[in-house]
Amino acid sequence: MRRLLILAPTTLTVLALAACGSTASSSPSASASASSDAISTASVDAGSCGSTVAELAASAKKEGAINLIALPDTWANYKGVLASYTSLYGVKTTVANPDASSADEVTAITTLRGQAGQPEVVDVGPSFTSQLISQGYADTFKPSTWDEIPADLKDPKGQWVGSYYGLMSIGVNTTLVKNAPTSWADLLKPEYKGQVTLNGDPREAGAAFAAVMAASLANGGSFDDITPGIAYFAKLKAAGNLQTVDVTEANLLSGEVPIALDWTYNFPAVEKSMKDAGFDLTSTVPSDGVYASYYAQSVVTQAAHPCAAKLFVEHLTSDAGAMAYLEGGAIPARYAALVKEGKVSDELAATLPDAKTIAGIKFPTQAQIDAAKATLASQWGPQVADK
């Protein structure tokens, strides 16, 4: 579930690398102040919205607005992403239910189908892309940067694009937890009783789904077998270490969530707020189970502002959108191309795993994700959630 993770680290370690990201709560980045002169004239197939990005942008500006959902300011620097979109294209953004889960996003489309307030672009975990397609909610659109997006980060027909990704990590309030765990095995130790919190229900939230997949890899599982991860969390619960509280701003600031499982890019966002509360935090990718995953963006069918929706996906995969993601610690889909073109500064690269680590990241196929989701749906309730 997209909870506002305000656990900003004084030391953010990603695969043993120190990281120091700029905060999403800071003023918009340089990319947000781009002028209309920077709008690309690259070709794009946007139907009646235009055949170039500039034509698409003009059509979107006439529409004037876009309805979005589940984009917290502190999540992958969406505050900066949205600011750059509005600054560059002059389209007003409205974000409903910023902390919604992927399941909530699909429900919102169903509930508001065809209405003016229906979400027009979604940002969901990969376990929900097949559902969007099967229910007829995912429109087709290929941004101008399509060829630079890796095959495993896009739907062949253009019904979704995974514009950014991160790694599952363990965030620890070291003011409260002196011996910070660095592995899935560590989290089972008695000293962490009542301290470990998942970011949502893995049947509904992409971050929690990824945590179960990572735990599975750490315990003899694979992309084809998530059951060891489910068994792991059943064991964590039986040990009394797994909390059932939500990862919310209030719970984190109060210290009620000393250990949180979430994406690497969610921890650098609000360092000042955490320090003001008197806490320090470290975050590390578990040494025994490394799992990376993307969030997928789809233009929603029957959008009230179809051109603005297509332009938003175009923006997310453009240089401006990619740089805004980087400033929040997320890895843009086009990272390899951006590095090759010399567009990633040493300062930004230092906030991420090294190039070799990023190049070695592998993602499960859609079939593997769908199978894992089905297994979770049948086994998580009786084994872990009791419902």
N, C-alpha and C positions, 0 to 999 in steps of 0.2 A: 504494500500500500504506500502511496506517496505521502509519507509523513514528512514534516519539515525537520530534517536532521540538522540540528544546530551544533553538532559535535565537531567543532573546528579544531584541528590538531595543532599543537605547537611543533610536532614532528609527525609528518605523514609519510610512512614508509610503504613503498610499493615494490614488492619483490626486492627488499633490502635497499631500496633507493630512497633517500630523503626527498621529500616533496614540499614545495611551498607555493600554493596557488593563490592567485588574487581572489578577493572575496566577491561573491555575487552581489553583496549588499552595497558595494562601492558604486561610485558614479559610473554611468555607461562608458564602455571602452571607446577607443578611437574609432573602431569599426562602426559604432552606433552613430557617429557624426558624419558619415559618408554623404556626399552630395549626389544629386540626381545625375551628375556627369559620370558617376561611377557605375551606372546601371549598364549591365552587359547587353551587347547586341548579338550574343550567340543565338544560334537557332534552337528552337524548342517547339515541340508539337503540343500546343495547348488548345487545339480545336478552334472554336470561335473566339477564344481569348487572345489569339495571336500566334505568329510563327517565329517570333524572336522574343527574348526576355524583355526587351524594351517595350514591345507591343503588349506583352502579357502584363507588364507593370502598369502601362497606361490603362488597360482594361480594369485592372484591380483597383487603381486609384479612383476610377469612376464609381466602382462599387463602394469604396470608401471605408469598409469595415470587414472584420472577420470574427467569427465566434470560435473560440478555442476552449480547451478543457484540460485539467490535470497538468498544469505547467507551473509549479511553484517557483518563485524567484530564485531560491537557493538550489534548485535541482539542475545540475549541469549548466549553471549560469543562464537560466532562461530569462532572467531579468535583462541581461545584456543582449540575449538573442532577440527578444521582443523589441527592445529599444532600437536595435539596429534595423530591424524590419520596418518599424514605423518611421524612423528617421530617413531611411533610404527611399521608401516607396510611398509614404504619406497615407498609409492605411491604418486605421484605428483597430487595436486589438482588445478584445474582451475575453478574459479567462474565467470560466465558470468552475467552481469546485476545484481549486488548485491542488488539493491533496487527495483527489480521487484515485482509486485503484484502476487498473486496466479494465477490470470487470465493470466498474462504475461507468467507465467511458462507453462501453458497449450498451449498457443499460440506458444511458442518457440518449444515445442515438435512437434506440427502440422507443423510448418514451416520447421523444420530441420529433419523431420522424416527420419530415416534410414541413416542420414549423420553422419560423424565423430564428428561434433560439437554438436549433439543433447544432451540435458540434460539427464543424466543417473540416477539421483536421484532427486526427487523434494521434496520440503518442503512447503506444502500448508495448508490453512485453511480447516477445516472439511467440509465446504460447497462445496469443489471442489473434494472430494474423489469419489463421485458417478460419476462425469463427467469423471474422469480419468479411472475408471473401464469400464464405458459404451463405451468409445472411444477406448478401448483396449490398453491403455497406461500403466496400472498398472500390473507389473509382480508379481508373488507370491514368497515370501521368508519369512520364519520364523526364526528369530535369535535364538541363543542358549539360550537366556534369556526369551524366549517366555512365559513360564509358570509363570514368575514373573511380567508380564505386565498385568494390569487389563483388563478385558474383554471390557470395554468401551473405551479403548485406543488402540484397534487393530481390524483389520478386521479378521473375523473368518477364511478366506481362506489365510490370509497372504498378501493381496494385498496392505496394508498400515499398518504402526505402528505410533502411536502418541508418539514420544519419549520424549516429554517435554510439559509442559503447564504453564500457568500463569493466573493472574487475571486482569481484566480490571480496569484501574486506571485513576485518574485525576492528571496530572502533571502541576504544577503552578510555573511560574517564580515569586517568591515572592519579587524580587527586583522591579518588575513592578506592581505586583498585591498584595497589602498589606493585603487584606482580602481574604485569599485563600478559595475557595469553597471546600466543602467536600461531596457534594451530588449532584445528578442529579437535584434536586429541586433548589439548590443554583445557578446552571449554568443559570437558567432562569432570574436571577435578573438583572435589568437594568445596574448595575455597571459593568457587564461583556460584555457590548456591543462591538461587533467586536473583541472579544478576544479568543473565543473557536474554536478549530480546530480538526476535525476528521482526523485520519491517513489513508486517502484514501477514495475511494468510496466503500460502503458496498456491492455493487454488484460484486466487483472485489477483494477487499482486506479483508483478514481474521480479521485484527485488527478492521477495521471499522464495519464489520459485528457484531463482538462481542460487540462493543459499543452500537449498536442499540438493540441487545438482552438484554444487561444490563439495558438500559434505559426502555425497555419494562417491565422487571421484577420490576423496580422501580415505574411503573405507571399502575399496575394492570394486566399486561400481564403475559405470562408464556412461557415455552418452546414450547407450542402448539400455541401461539398467539404472533407474533412479531409486530402486527399492532399498539399497544400503543407506541412502540418504534419509529416507523415511524412517528406517529402523534407528538410525543415529539420533534423530530428533525425538523419537519415542524414548530412547535411552536417556537423552538429555532431560526430558520432562520427568521421567521416573526418578532421576537423580535429584530432582528439585531445582535444577539450574535454569530451566527455561521459564521465563516470565510470560504471563499472558496479558500484560499491560501494553498499551500502544506506545509507539515511538513518536511522541509529540513534543513540541517545544516546551510545554510546561513540565512534562515528565523528565526531560533531559536537563533542563535548568534546575529542577529541584533535586536532581541526583537520583531519581527513581529508576533511571535506566543507566546503570554503570557501564554495561557492555552492549553494543548494538551491532547487528549484522546488516551491512548495507554496501552500496557501491562506493568505490574509491572517490568518485567525483562529488559525493555528497558531504564529505568531511571538511574540505577547506573553506566552505562557503561563509561561515559566520563566526570567525575566530574571535572577533571583538565581543560578541554577545556571550560567548562561553567564558572568556576571560573576565568579563564584567561580573559573571556569576561566581567567579572564584575557582574555576575548574580548568584543568589542562587535559588534553586528550591525545593519544597516539592512535594511529590506524595502520594496520599491516595486512597484507594479503597472506592468508594462511599458508604456511610452508608445505602442508600436506594435501592441499586440495585447491588448485588454482582454476578458477572458472571465469571466463569473460562472456559478456553478452551485450547485445544492442537493444535499443528501443526503436520500434518501427513506427513510421509516420505514414498515414494513409489519407488521401483526399477522400472525404466522405461523399457518397452519392446523394443527390437531391440537396446539395449545399445551396444555401441562400445567396452566397457570394462565391461562386465556383472559381472565378478568376483569382480572387484574393487567396483562396485556398490553395490553388496550384502554385501561386507565387510564393506562398509561405513554404511549401516543400522545396521549391526552387531556392529560396533563401537559405534554408537549413543546410543545403548541400553546396552552397556557393562559398567562396572564400570568406565573405563577411560572416556568414553563419558559422562556418568551421572555426574561424578565429574566436568568435564569441564562446563557442563550446570549449575550446582550448583554454580560454581564460578562466573557465570554471573547473578545469581538471578533467574534462571528458575528452575522449579520443574521437575526432571526427572520422567518418567513414573514408574520406579522401586523404587520410593522414599521409600515406606513402607518396601520393602525388604532390602534396603540399611540401613535404620534405625535399623531394626531388627538385621542386621549383624554387627551393631556398626561401620559402615563406614562413617557416617555423623557427622562431628565434631560439637561441640557446636557453634563454630564461624560461620560455614556455616548455621547451623539451625537457627541462629539469624537473618539471612537475609531474612527469609521466614515467612509466617504465621505459627503459632504454629501447633503442630502435630494434635491437635483436629480439628482445622480449615481445615487443608489439608485432614484429614480423612473424613470430612463432605462434601467435594466438590462433586457435582454431575454434570454430563455432559448430554446434550440432546442426544437422540438417533439419528442415521443417518436419520431416517424417519422424525424426527422433524426438523433437520437441513435442509434437502432437501425441506421440506414444507416452512420453513422460507425463504430460498433462492428464491423460486418461488414467494412468496408474495413480497419480496423486488424487484424482477425483474419487477413486474407489478405496484407496488405502489410507489417506491422510486422516480422514474422520475417525475410523475405528482405532487406528494406531496412535494418533497424536492428539487430535482435537476433541475426541469424544462426541463428535457430531458430524 
